[in-house]
């Protein structure tokens, strides 16, 4: 089963956004995933990776939980 990692910037206060993404992914795909892990980071990072492949990056994409969910669906 796929593993999801959400890396978020602690100093930026992105924990709440990371938790919203985590919640949406667990709600949608919970029974099809190995884990949805929160990974602490810094320097403004907020990324979502499926099996170590980044599928969404705040630096390049708008924050949209629905779009992140679609990208994860496509990757799994």
Secondary structure, 3 states (H helix, E strand, C coil): CEEEEEEEECCCCCHHHHHHHHHHHHHHHHHHEEEEEEEEECCCCEEEEECCEEEEECCCCCCCHHHHHHHHHHHC
